[in-house]
Amino acid sequence: MFKKLKENKKGFTLVELIVVLVILAILAALLVPALTGYIDKAKRKSIVAETRQAVMAAQTLVDEEYGKAVEGAKLEFGGSNTNLTYAKVKDLAEVKGTITAVVVGTTTGAVGAETYSNAGVVTSLTYTNGGKTCVYTKDATTGTDGAYNVQ
C-alpha cells in the first residue's frame, strides 16, 4: 500500500514552490531598476528629439520672415509679427508639448580671425512636455547645432 502511494505522488512540495518564488522575486528586484533607467533615458531622448523638431520648425519660420524683412528689422516671437508665433512653430513641428520661449539672434561679431552673424538664427528655445523641460541654446561662435539641456 505504501508503495502505491509513493508511485502516485506527483507535483511540487511547498518548499520547492517557495524557492522558485524567492528566485523570481530576486530577479524582478534586479530588473525593475534597470528598466526604469531605460525608460527615463528613452523619455529624455524623446524630449530632445521633439525640441530639435521645434527648433527646426522655428528656424524655418524665421528664415521665411528673414527673407521678407527689411535689413535691420528685428524678428521676435510673440511680437507684432503674426507669422512668428509659438502656435505656428508647434503646428509645423507637429509636437504635443508647449513652446514657451524662442529667441532670434540679431548680432554679428568676431572670434579670433573668424567673423560670425547670428542674425535670423534661432539662438534659444524652451520646450516642455510631460513634466520635463528641454532648453536649446546655440553658441553663435561655433558651427555646431547647439546644446539641448533637459531639466
N, CA, C and O atoms as a DFTB+ gen file, in Angstrom:
604 C
 N C O
     1  1       0.813      -1.185       0.000
     2  2       0.000       0.000       0.000
     3  2       0.867       1.263       0.000
     4  3       0.574       2.209      -0.731
     5  1       1.928       1.287       0.810
     6  2       2.810       2.458       0.835
     7  2       3.532       2.616      -0.498
     8  3       3.827       3.728      -0.936
     9  1       3.803       1.506      -1.118
    10  2       4.457       1.539      -2.409
    11  2       3.555       2.223      -3.441
    12  3       4.027       2.993      -4.277
    13  1       2.278       1.937      -3.374
    14  2       1.314       2.522      -4.289
    15  2       1.203       4.039      -4.089
    16  3       1.096       4.768      -5.075
    17  1       1.226       4.541      -2.840
    18  2       1.162       5.967      -2.549
    19  2       2.391       6.692      -3.076
    20  3       2.271       7.797      -3.605
    21  1       3.558       6.101      -2.943
    22  2       4.785       6.740      -3.422
    23  2       4.809       6.826      -4.943
    24  3       5.336       7.796      -5.488
    25  1       4.264       5.854      -5.632
    26  2       4.264       5.851      -7.087
    27  2       3.308       6.901      -7.655
    28  3       3.590       7.476      -8.706
    29  1       2.204       7.159      -6.995
    30  2       1.215       8.119      -7.483
    31  2       1.503       9.555      -7.055
    32  3       0.785      10.473      -7.453
    33  1       2.536       9.759      -6.255
    34  2       2.846      11.112      -5.762
    35  2       3.426      11.951      -6.900
    36  3       4.506      11.654      -7.410
    37  1       2.696      13.010      -7.298
    38  2       3.132      13.906      -8.356
    39  2       3.006      15.342      -7.858
    40  3       2.245      15.609      -6.928
    41  1       3.759      16.288      -8.480
    42  2       3.669      17.688      -8.108
    43  2       4.895      18.149      -7.344
    44  3       5.882      17.424      -7.211
    45  1       4.804      19.397      -6.834
    46  2       5.920      20.019      -6.135
    47  2       5.594      20.153      -4.661
    48  3       4.434      20.239      -4.260
    49  1       6.650      20.168      -3.868
    50  2       6.455      20.389      -2.436
    51  2       6.336      21.881      -2.181
    52  3       6.666      22.695      -3.044
    53  1       5.872      22.231      -1.018
    54  2       5.728      23.630      -0.639
    55  2       7.080      24.333      -0.626
    56  3       7.177      25.493      -1.028
    57  1       8.110      23.654      -0.175
    58  2       9.457      24.238      -0.116
    59  2       9.959      24.551      -1.525
    60  3      10.553      25.606      -1.750
    61  1       9.727      23.649      -2.464
    62  2      10.169      23.887      -3.840
    63  2       9.452      25.105      -4.441
    64  3      10.077      25.918      -5.122
    65  1       8.172      25.229      -4.194
    66  2       7.419      26.377      -4.695
    67  2       7.909      27.687      -4.088
    68  3       8.018      28.692      -4.791
    69  1       8.205      27.684      -2.798
    70  2       8.710      28.893      -2.131
    71  2      10.068      29.281      -2.692
    72  3      10.327      30.466      -2.902
    73  1      10.937      28.317      -2.939
    74  2      12.263      28.605      -3.502
    75  2      12.119      29.248      -4.882
    76  3      12.810      30.222      -5.182
    77  1      11.251      28.727      -5.705
    78  2      11.042      29.292      -7.040
    79  2      10.505      30.719      -6.936
    80  3      10.952      31.598      -7.674
    81  1       9.564      30.960      -6.041
    82  2       9.018      32.310      -5.870
    83  2      10.084      33.285      -5.370
    84  3      10.118      34.437      -5.804
    85  1      10.945      32.841      -4.474
    86  2      12.019      33.714      -3.979
    87  2      12.975      34.050      -5.109
    88  3      13.406      35.198      -5.222
    89  1      13.317      33.087      -5.942
    90  2      14.214      33.346      -7.082
    91  2      13.563      34.340      -8.051
    92  3      14.227      35.257      -8.533
    93  1      12.284      34.165      -8.335
    94  2      11.580      35.116      -9.211
    95  2      11.537      36.517      -8.600
    96  3      11.685      37.503      -9.323
    97  1      11.340      36.623      -7.308
    98  2      11.321      37.929      -6.641
    99  2      12.686      38.602      -6.732
   100  3      12.760      39.813      -6.941
   101  1      13.755      37.847      -6.581
   102  2      15.105      38.411      -6.689
   103  2      15.351      38.906      -8.107
   104  3      15.882      40.000      -8.296
   105  1      14.974      38.120      -9.096
   106  2      15.151      38.554     -10.492
   107  2      14.336      39.814     -10.789
   108  3      14.822      40.718     -11.467
   109  1      13.125      39.878     -10.296
   110  2      12.296      41.072     -10.505
   111  2      12.916      42.287      -9.825
   112  3      12.898      43.388     -10.375
   113  1      13.462      42.086      -8.632
   114  2      14.095      43.205      -7.910
   115  2      15.314      43.720      -8.661
   116  3      15.627      44.908      -8.584
   117  1      16.000      42.855      -9.380
   118  2      17.155      43.282     -10.166
   119  2      16.742      43.962     -11.463
   120  3      17.431      44.869     -11.930
   121  1      15.641      43.544     -12.045
   122  2      15.223      44.082     -13.336
   123  2      14.514      45.427     -13.247
   124  3      14.664      46.252     -14.149
   125  1      13.760      45.670     -12.206
   126  2      12.963      46.899     -12.113
   127  2      13.833      48.164     -12.188
   128  3      13.501      49.057     -12.968
   129  1      14.925      48.288     -11.423
   130  2      15.745      49.496     -11.549
   131  2      16.368      49.654     -12.936
   132  3      16.497      50.768     -13.444
   133  1      16.749      48.543     -13.535
   134  2      17.342      48.618     -14.873
   135  2      16.305      49.103     -15.884
   136  3      16.617      49.921     -16.749
   137  1      15.092      48.609     -15.782
   138  2      14.054      49.014     -16.718
   139  2      13.652      50.472     -16.532
   140  3      13.420      51.174     -17.517
   141  1      13.567      50.939     -15.295
   142  2      13.216      52.346     -15.081
   143  2      14.311      53.261     -15.613
   144  3      14.026      54.361     -16.088
   145  1      15.567      52.813     -15.537
   146  2      16.653      53.600     -16.109
   147  2      16.513      53.728     -17.613
   148  3      16.739      54.801     -18.172
   149  1      16.138      52.631     -18.274
   150  2      15.939      52.670     -19.719
   151  2      14.745      53.539     -20.087
   152  3      14.779      54.244     -21.096
   153  1      13.709      53.494     -19.293
   154  2      12.522      54.307     -19.565
   155  2      12.853      55.792     -19.434
   156  3      12.448      56.591     -20.278
   157  1      13.586      56.171     -18.384
   158  2      13.979      57.577     -18.207
   159  2      14.869      58.046     -19.351
   160  3      14.732      59.167     -19.841
   161  1      15.776      57.181     -19.766
   162  2      16.677      57.521     -20.862
   163  2      15.886      57.731     -22.158
   164  3      16.170      58.654     -22.921
   165  1      14.895      56.873     -22.400
   166  2      14.071      56.999     -23.604
   167  2      13.240      58.279     -23.570
   168  3      13.091      58.941     -24.598
   169  1      12.693      58.641     -22.398
   170  2      11.916      59.879     -22.283
   171  2      12.806      61.093     -22.531
   172  3      12.387      62.059     -23.170
   173  1      14.030      61.038     -22.023
   174  2      14.981      62.142     -22.232
   175  2      15.293      62.301     -23.721
   176  3      15.292      63.414     -24.246
   177  1      15.554      61.201     -24.383
   178  2      15.857      61.275     -25.816
   179  2      14.641      61.744     -26.607
   180  3      14.781      62.445     -27.609
   181  1      13.462      61.363     -26.162
   182  2      12.241      61.764     -26.845
   183  2      12.034      63.275     -26.762
   184  3      11.706      63.910     -27.764
   185  1      12.223      63.851     -25.585
   186  2      12.013      65.301     -25.457
   187  2      13.093      66.081     -26.202
   188  3      12.825      67.164     -26.722
   189  1      14.308      65.544     -26.258
   190  2      15.364      66.208     -27.043
   191  2      15.001      66.169     -28.526
   192  3      15.191      67.158     -29.234
   193  1      14.481      65.038     -29.002
   194  2      14.085      64.933     -30.405
   195  2      12.936      65.893     -30.726
   196  3      12.931      66.526     -31.782
   197  1      11.966      66.000     -29.818
   198  2      10.852      66.923     -30.039
   199  2      11.334      68.372     -30.019
   200  3      10.854      69.198     -30.796
   201  1      12.275      68.678     -29.139
   202  2      12.827      70.036     -29.089
   203  2      13.568      70.345     -30.376
   204  3      13.470      71.451     -30.909
   205  1      14.310      69.362     -30.875
   206  2      15.033      69.543     -32.142
   207  2      14.049      69.832     -33.277
   208  3      14.309      70.691     -34.120
   209  1      12.921      69.119     -33.300
   210  2      11.895      69.379     -34.313
   211  2      11.364      70.802     -34.174
   212  3      11.177      71.496     -35.174
   213  1      11.121      71.235     -32.947
   214  2      10.599      72.584     -32.714
   215  2      11.620      73.638     -33.152
   216  3      11.247      74.660     -33.727
   217  1      12.897      73.395     -32.883
   218  2      13.946      74.342     -33.302
   219  2      13.984      74.440     -34.825
   220  3      14.090      75.532     -35.384
   221  1      13.899      73.301     -35.482
   222  2      13.928      73.310     -36.951
   223  2      12.705      74.027     -37.515
   224  3      12.814      74.761     -38.497
   225  1      11.545      73.817     -36.901
   226  2      10.335      74.496     -37.352
   227  2      10.441      76.001     -37.131
   228  3      10.088      76.793     -38.005
   229  1      10.934      76.387     -35.945
   230  2      11.098      77.817     -35.654
   231  2      12.086      78.444     -36.633
   232  3      11.866      79.555     -37.114
   233  1      13.173      77.733     -36.928
   234  2      14.172      78.272     -37.857
   235  2      13.580      78.411     -39.258
   236  3      13.903      79.360     -39.972
   237  1      12.724      77.483     -39.654
   238  2      12.059      77.570     -40.958
   239  2      11.193      78.825     -41.029
   240  3      11.245      79.567     -42.009
   241  1      10.399      79.057     -39.988
   242  2       9.550      80.261     -39.966
   243  2      10.393      81.537     -39.955
   244  3      10.067      82.508     -40.638
   245  1      11.468      81.529     -39.182
   246  2      12.340      82.711     -39.116
   247  2      12.997      82.950     -40.472
   248  3      13.102      84.095     -40.912
   249  1      13.439      81.884     -41.141
   250  2      14.057      82.043     -42.459
   251  2      13.091      82.672     -43.459
   252  3      13.478      83.533     -44.248
   253  1      11.839      82.239     -43.421
   254  2      10.840      82.812     -44.322
   255  2      10.649      84.298     -44.046
   256  3      10.584      85.103     -44.975
   257  1      10.558      84.660     -42.775
   258  2      10.359      86.064     -42.409
   259  2      11.629      86.889     -42.630
   260  3      11.545      88.065     -42.984
   261  1      12.795      86.288     -42.425
   262  2      14.066      86.989     -42.611
   263  2      14.243      87.377     -44.082
   264  3      14.781      88.436     -44.406
   265  1      13.770      86.475     -44.971
   266  2      13.851      86.773     -46.402
   267  2      12.941      87.916     -46.805
   268  3      13.250      88.647     -47.747
   269  1      11.821      88.085     -46.109
   270  2      10.861      89.152     -46.428
   271  2      11.190      90.463     -45.720
   272  3      10.792      91.532     -46.183
   273  1      11.898      90.393     -44.625
   274  2      12.116      91.575     -43.779
   275  2      13.094      92.551     -44.417
   276  3      13.956      92.179     -45.213
   277  1      12.928      93.800     -44.041
   278  2      13.884      94.814     -44.464
   279  2      15.140      94.669     -43.607
   280  3      15.081      94.166     -42.485
   281  1      16.252      95.104     -44.134
   282  2      17.520      94.954     -43.422
   283  2      17.478      95.695     -42.089
   284  3      17.057      96.850     -42.016
   285  1      17.913      95.022     -41.058
   286  2      17.948      95.613     -39.728
   287  2      16.670      95.406     -38.935
   288  3      16.607      95.789     -37.766
   289  1      15.642      94.806     -39.543
   290  2      14.384      94.566     -38.823
   291  2      14.613      93.481     -37.780
   292  3      15.340      92.515     -38.016
   293  1      13.987      93.655     -36.635
   294  2      14.144      92.695     -35.551
   295  2      13.046      91.646     -35.642
   296  3      11.861      91.977     -35.678
   297  1      13.446      90.380     -35.680
   298  2      12.486      89.283     -35.718
   299  2      12.338      88.727     -34.313
   300  3      13.313      88.309     -33.689
   301  1      11.101      88.729     -33.824
   302  2      10.878      88.176     -32.493
   303  2       9.531      87.473     -32.432
   304  3       8.577      87.853     -33.111
   305  1       9.480      86.451     -31.613
   306  2       8.246      85.686     -31.433
   307  2       7.361      86.392     -30.411
   308  3       7.844      86.946     -29.424
   309  1       6.085      86.359     -30.666
   310  2       5.141      86.971     -29.746
   311  2       5.040      88.477     -29.898
   312  3       4.328      89.131     -29.135
   313  1       5.737      89.030     -30.866
   314  2       5.685      90.475     -31.086
   315  2       4.600      90.826     -32.088
   316  3       3.553      90.181     -32.133
   317  1       4.853      91.852     -32.892
   318  2       3.862      92.327     -33.845
   319  2       3.760      91.422     -35.073
   320  3       2.759      91.473     -35.788
   321  1       4.766      90.603     -35.330
   322  2       4.761      89.730     -36.497
   323  2       3.893      88.506     -36.205
   324  3       4.255      87.654     -35.393
   325  1       2.744      88.431     -36.878
   326  2       1.815      87.329     -36.612
   327  2       2.272      86.018     -37.242
   328  3       1.699      84.970     -36.944
   329  1       3.283      86.046     -38.100
   330  2       3.804      84.810     -38.692
   331  2       4.783      84.101     -37.761
   332  3       5.109      82.936     -37.985
   333  1       5.250      84.779     -36.732
   334  2       6.189      84.178     -35.779
   335  2       5.489      83.980     -34.438
   336  3       5.628      84.791     -33.523
   337  1       4.742      82.896     -34.341
   338  2       4.038      82.588     -33.099
   339  2       4.421      81.185     -32.628
   340  3       4.839      80.338     -33.417
   341  1       4.269      80.968     -31.343
   342  2       4.563      79.650     -30.774
   343  2       3.619      78.595     -31.346
   344  3       4.019      77.452     -31.565
   345  1       2.381      78.977     -31.583
   346  2       1.397      78.040     -32.132
   347  2       1.802      77.572     -33.527
   348  3       1.634      76.398     -33.858
   349  1       2.332      78.475     -34.345
   350  2       2.768      78.095     -35.695
   351  2       3.970      77.160     -35.634
   352  3       4.081      76.231     -36.433
   353  1       4.860      77.404     -34.695
   354  2       6.010      76.512     -34.531
   355  2       5.527      75.128     -34.107
   356  3       5.983      74.113     -34.633
   357  1       4.612      75.101     -33.163
   358  2       4.078      73.834     -32.662
   359  2       3.383      73.055     -33.780
   360  3       3.567      71.843     -33.896
   361  1       2.588      73.743     -34.599
   362  2       1.901      73.087     -35.708
   363  2       2.886      72.571     -36.754
   364  3       2.741      71.453     -37.249
   365  1       3.870      73.370     -37.086
   366  2       4.845      72.976     -38.099
   367  2       5.709      71.814     -37.608
   368  3       6.034      70.911     -38.380
   369  1       6.075      71.834     -36.343
   370  2       6.914      70.769     -35.774
   371  2       6.112      69.513     -35.463
   372  3       6.680      68.431     -35.310
   373  1       4.797      69.654     -35.370
   374  2       3.906      68.540     -35.028
   375  2       4.283      67.919     -33.680
   376  3       4.417      66.702     -33.560
   377  1       4.449      68.772     -32.679
   378  2       4.761      68.320     -31.323
   379  2       3.560      68.600     -30.428
   380  3       2.736      69.464     -30.730
   381  1       3.469      67.858     -29.320
   382  2       2.319      67.979     -28.427
   383  2       2.586      68.877     -27.226
   384  3       1.641      69.315     -26.569
   385  1       3.832      69.158     -26.929
   386  2       4.175      69.940     -25.747
   387  2       3.926      71.421     -25.926
   388  3       3.205      71.846     -26.829
   389  1       4.545      72.206     -25.039
   390  2       4.368      73.651     -25.024
   391  2       5.699      74.336     -25.305
   392  3       6.720      74.015     -24.697
   393  1       5.671      75.273     -26.223
   394  2       6.846      76.087     -26.524
   395  2       6.645      77.408     -25.809
   396  3       5.679      78.125     -26.071
   397  1       7.567      77.731     -24.901
   398  2       7.356      78.921     -24.077
   399  2       8.285      80.074     -24.416
   400  3       8.020      81.208     -24.018
   401  1       9.360      79.817     -25.135
   402  2      10.264      80.922     -25.456
   403  2      11.093      80.582     -26.686
   404  3      11.645      79.487     -26.798
   405  1      11.171      81.536     -27.605
   406  2      12.041      81.413     -28.770
   407  2      12.765      82.740     -28.906
   408  3      12.133      83.795     -28.923
   409  1      14.085      82.694     -29.002
   410  2      14.877      83.914     -29.164
   411  2      15.599      83.839     -30.502
   412  3      16.221      82.827     -30.827
   413  1      15.510      84.920     -31.275
   414  2      16.172      85.007     -32.569
   415  2      17.325      85.988     -32.426
   416  3      17.155      87.095     -31.915
   417  1      18.500      85.572     -32.883
   418  2      19.692      86.403     -32.766
   419  2      19.648      87.630     -33.657
   420  3      18.965      87.656     -34.681
   421  1      20.392      88.650     -33.243
   422  2      20.424      89.906     -34.009
   423  2      21.835      90.477     -34.120
   424  3      22.004      91.600     -34.596
   425  1      22.843      89.733     -33.693
   426  2      24.177      90.320     -33.604
   427  2      25.157      89.705     -34.594
   428  3      24.938      88.620     -35.132
   429  1      26.242      90.436     -34.812
   430  2      27.403      89.935     -35.549
   431  2      28.619      90.199     -34.691
   432  3      28.609      91.091     -33.843
   433  1      29.649      89.439     -34.904
   434  2      30.849      89.636     -34.103
   435  2      32.012      88.850     -34.665
   436  3      31.942      88.314     -35.771
   437  1      33.081      88.788     -33.893
   438  2      34.278      88.079     -34.330
   439  2      34.859      87.288     -33.175
   440  3      34.846      87.724     -32.023
   441  1      35.364      86.123     -33.511
   442  2      36.094      85.294     -32.560
   443  2      37.426      84.984     -33.222
   444  3      37.492      84.217     -34.182
   445  1      38.465      85.575     -32.711
   446  2      39.770      85.411     -33.354
   447  2      39.727      86.030     -34.741
   448  3      39.352      87.192     -34.897
   449  1      40.111      85.254     -35.747
   450  2      40.125      85.746     -37.119
   451  2      38.797      85.501     -37.828
   452  3      38.581      85.997     -38.934
   453  1      37.907      84.739     -37.195
   454  2      36.639      84.391     -37.842
   455  2      35.523      85.350     -37.418
   456  3      35.413      85.725     -36.251
   457  1      34.714      85.728     -38.382
   458  2      33.541      86.549     -38.071
   459  2      32.299      85.671     -38.128
   460  3      32.270      84.667     -38.841
   461  1      31.291      86.047     -37.387
   462  2      30.046      85.292     -37.381
   463  2      28.886      86.263     -37.299
   464  3      29.034      87.418     -36.900
   465  1      27.723      85.755     -37.691
   466  2      26.492      86.510     -37.575
   467  2      25.393      85.540     -37.140
   468  3      25.206      84.487     -37.750
   469  1      24.682      85.898     -36.101
   470  2      23.549      85.065     -35.706
   471  2      22.229      85.780     -35.994
   472  3      21.188      85.423     -35.443
   473  1      22.282      86.784     -36.854
   474  2      21.054      87.477     -37.245
   475  2      20.164      86.512     -38.012
   476  3      20.602      85.890     -38.980
   477  1      18.925      86.389     -37.583
   478  2      18.000      85.492     -38.250
   479  2      18.190      84.029     -37.880
   480  3      17.705      83.144     -38.585
   481  1      18.895      83.764     -36.775
   482  2      19.139      82.392     -36.324
   483  2      18.459      82.198     -34.969
   484  3      18.561      83.051     -34.087
   485  1      17.769      81.075     -34.812
   486  2      17.160      80.748     -33.530
   487  2      18.288      80.417     -32.559
   488  3      19.008      79.437     -32.748
   489  1      18.440      81.232     -31.522
   490  2      19.537      81.033     -30.568
   491  2      19.082      80.373     -29.277
   492  3      19.914      79.889     -28.508
   493  1      17.773      80.344     -29.022
   494  2      17.274      79.728     -27.800
   495  2      15.816      79.330     -27.987
   496  3      15.039      80.044     -28.620
   497  1      15.457      78.169     -27.421
   498  2      14.076      77.706     -27.467
   499  2      13.825      76.859     -26.232
   500  3      14.662      76.040     -25.853
   501  1      12.673      77.056     -25.605
   502  2      12.297      76.277     -24.423
   503  2      11.050      75.476     -24.760
   504  3      10.046      76.021     -25.219
   505  1      11.134      74.162     -24.522
   506  2      10.036      73.244     -24.854
   507  2       9.730      72.383     -23.634
   508  3      10.640      71.858     -22.994
   509  1       8.443      72.241     -23.313
   510  2       8.019      71.448     -22.162
   511  2       7.001      70.409     -22.608
   512  3       6.070      70.708     -23.356
   513  1       7.196      69.179     -22.133
   514  2       6.247      68.104     -22.430
   515  2       6.364      67.036     -21.347
   516  3       7.466      66.607     -21.007
   517  1       5.245      66.618     -20.818
   518  2       5.232      65.543     -19.838
   519  2       5.993      65.849     -18.569
   520  3       6.589      64.952     -17.973
   521  1       5.983      67.102     -18.144
   522  2       6.667      67.472     -16.912
   523  2       8.158      67.687     -17.066
   524  3       8.822      68.064     -16.100
   525  1       8.702      67.462     -18.242
   526  2      10.124      67.701     -18.489
   527  2      10.278      68.908     -19.401
   528  3       9.465      69.137     -20.297
   529  1      11.331      69.673     -19.158
   530  2      11.610      70.859     -19.958
   531  2      12.974      70.697     -20.604
   532  3      13.941      70.294     -19.956
   533  1      13.039      71.016     -21.885
   534  2      14.299      70.974     -22.618
   535  2      14.574      72.382     -23.151
   536  3      13.716      73.003     -23.779
   537  1      15.778      72.867     -22.888
   538  2      16.169      74.205     -23.334
   539  2      17.282      74.061     -24.359
   540  3      18.330      73.478     -24.083
   541  1      17.036      74.604     -25.547
   542  2      18.037      74.624     -26.613
   543  2      18.749      75.964     -26.569
   544  3      18.107      77.012     -26.501
   545  1      20.061      75.934     -26.607
   546  2      20.845      77.163     -26.705
   547  2      21.923      76.970     -27.744
   548  3      22.619      75.954     -27.757
   549  1      22.056      77.950     -28.614
   550  2      23.054      77.881     -29.680
   551  2      24.206      78.804     -29.353
   552  3      24.015      79.950     -28.946
   553  1      25.396      78.286     -29.537
   554  2      26.599      79.096     -29.382
   555  2      26.909      79.683     -30.753
   556  3      27.295      78.959     -31.671
   557  1      26.741      80.972     -30.889
   558  2      26.908      81.620     -32.189
   559  2      28.340      81.565     -32.689
   560  3      28.586      81.764     -33.879
   561  1      29.280      81.302     -31.811
   562  2      30.680      81.320     -32.226
   563  2      31.126      79.996     -32.833
   564  3      32.235      79.906     -33.360
   565  1      30.288      78.970     -32.769
   566  2      30.652      77.674     -33.351
   567  2      29.641      77.305     -34.414
   568  3      28.546      77.865     -34.466
   569  1      30.003      76.379     -35.244
   570  2      29.096      75.927     -36.290
   571  2      28.265      74.729     -35.863
   572  3      27.636      74.080     -36.699
   573  1      28.257      74.430     -34.571
   574  2      27.540      73.247     -34.107
   575  2      26.051      73.517     -33.972
   576  3      25.591      74.655     -34.053
   577  1      25.319      72.439     -33.766
   578  2      23.867      72.516     -33.649
   579  2      23.449      73.271     -32.396
   580  3      22.446      73.984     -32.424
   581  1      24.170      73.139     -31.325
   582  2      23.789      73.781     -30.064
   583  2      23.622      72.737     -29.001
   584  3      23.837      71.550     -29.244
   585  1      23.239      73.171     -27.820
   586  2      23.103      72.258     -26.685
   587  2      21.644      72.094     -26.317
   588  3      20.882      73.060     -26.315
   589  1      21.259      70.862     -26.005
   590  2      19.906      70.543     -25.578
   591  2      19.999      70.067     -24.130
   592  3      20.510      68.979     -23.863
   593  1      19.509      70.876     -23.202
   594  2      19.598      70.548     -21.784
   595  2      18.215      70.225     -21.229
   596  3      17.315      71.064     -21.240
   597  1      18.061      68.994     -20.743
   598  2      16.787      68.547     -20.183
   599  2      16.799      68.795     -18.685
   600  3      17.770      68.477     -17.998
   601  1      15.705      69.372     -18.185
   602  2      15.594      69.662     -16.760
   603  2      14.432      68.912     -16.176
   604  3      14.165      69.020     -14.980
